[in-house]
């Protein structure tokens, strides 16, 4: 049986999780209406709870992307967890 190119955040080793958290922060910070800086621990908690799926492509250069199915769900979860209610 071939290995799936899809991986849940929770199934990825902690070192790669740390890199993915940083990439998610860079991707989503401009999209979310933050009034103040969000602590790193809050990002970790929100992403861990959302447990998004990632697609690993090993073409010429390896690439890890958030699965399109997880992207919107992740964004909504981050808004719910990280953006204070007005």
ZIRA-V951631 format. One line per field, one symbol per residue. phi: phi as a letter, one per 30 degrees, with the letter a starting at -180 (. if undefined). psi: psi as a letter, one per 30 degrees, with the letter a starting at -180 (. if undefined). A space follows every 50 residues. Layout:
phi=???
psi=???
This chain:
phi=.ddddcbdedccdeddedddddddeddcedccdddbdcdedddedddddd hdcbccccddbdbcbddeddedddeddddddccddd
psi=kkkkfkkkefgkleeeeeeeeeeeeeefeffkikelkkkeeeeeeeeeee hlklkjkhbekkkklkkeffeeeeeeeeeeefjkk.
